């Protein structure tokens, strides 16, 4: 076993592809309407709804409801906590990738 420090682990809250896509999209904007997120991320509306609620329950996503004219609308955004959690998640994934590269280099040096 290596004495190298352990990388932080990825956040399980982003452990499914719909959650990862939603967080990644919202990380790039202040807020987006539900239909835009669904279309852009190619997440079916029922799946997006469940995903948004799951991330809202852990405090990572804010769901805001309102109207545009007479039509009801839903907007989604990452909370400050959600942005920090997603940034840490990405950093943990990068750290794991770097550990894999170091392991590969160690293996190649030992050949």
PyMOL commands that set and color helices and strands:
alter all, ss='L'
color gray80, all
select helices_A, chain A and resi 12-14+17-27+34-41+45-57+80-110
alter helices_A, ss='H'
color red, helices_A
select strands_A, chain A and resi 32-33+61-68+71-78
alter strands_A, ss='S'
color yellow, strands_A
deselect
rebuild
show_as cartoon
